[in-house]
Amino acid sequence: MRLVRRAPKLAPVSRGNRNSLHGRLGTSENYVLKVTAVETFAVKGLNSPLLFCAIRTDEGITGYSEFGEGRLANGIRGMVDDLAVHVIGKDPRSVEAHYI
């Protein structure tokens, strides 16, 4: 059996930031959101596998990204796994802080 966390209840949205997740969850000063896991996985494509990444947070929010295809798949997946240690435990909303 797999446990599924429910999404957080979001604060009311003001007109200025209606579509902004950052605006609904608050600012990093008063609301802490942390990355808990970075997972990589392959999905069978037509000619070669497609590589995806899932970034999970402590509030049950998951972001997905495609980051490559089958050529050099193990090397690219390894690179993403190695970089994951730099973002786990940090706020995913402060994107500029994650540049290496």
N, C-alpha and C positions, 0 to 999 in steps of 0.2 A: 504494500500500500504506500502511495506517495502522498506526503503532506503538502498542501498548498496553502501559502500564506495569502490572506486577503489584502487587497490594496488599502492604503491608508485613507482615512476620511480627509478630504481636502478642504482647506479654508475657503470662504467665499472669495470670489474673484472680483477685483475692481475693474472698471472699464479699460484702464490703461494697460493692463497686462492680462487680458482675458484668455489668450491662447498660450500663456507662458506657464510652464510647469514650475519654473523658479518663482514666479509670482504667487502661484497657488500654495506652494509649500513654505513660503516665507524666505527670508534671507539667511545666509549661512551664519549670521551672528546669533539668531534666535532659534534656528531649527537645524539640527545636525542630521545629515543624511550621509551614510557611509557605504562604500563599495564593499561587499562581502565576498564576492567570487567573480572570477573571470574564467569562462569556459570556452574552449574552441571545439568545433565539430565540423565534420564534412558531410555534405549532402550529395548524393549521386546526381551528376549532371549528364548531358548528352554524350560528351566525349571524355570528360574528366570531372573529378569531384569539385564541388564548389565549397569554399571554406567560409565558415561563419564564426562569429564571436558573440557570446552572451555575457553582458555585464549585469550582475545582480546586486541589489542594494538591500539594506537591512529593513526597509519598509515594503519589500515585495515588488518593487519596480524593477523591470528587466528591460535593458536596451539591447538590440540586436544590430549586428553590422556584418556585411560581407566584406572579406578582406583579401580574397584571392581565389585562384583556381588550382587545378591539379599539378601544374608544373611546380616543382620544388615545394610540394605541399608540406612535407615533414619539416623542412627548414623554416618556412613561414609560420607554421603552427608553433614551432619551438620558440621563435622570436617573440610571438605574442605571449606565450606562456612565461617567458623570461621577463618581459616588460610588465606583466600583471602584478608582480610583487611591488611595483612602484605606485600602483593606484589602489590596492586593497587597503581599506581602512581610511581612505580619504574621501572628501566630498566630491561627487562626480559633477556637480554644477559649476565648480570653479575650474573650467577647462584650461585656462591659461597657466594654472599652477602645476599642471601635469606635464608640461614640456620638459624634456630632458636636455 
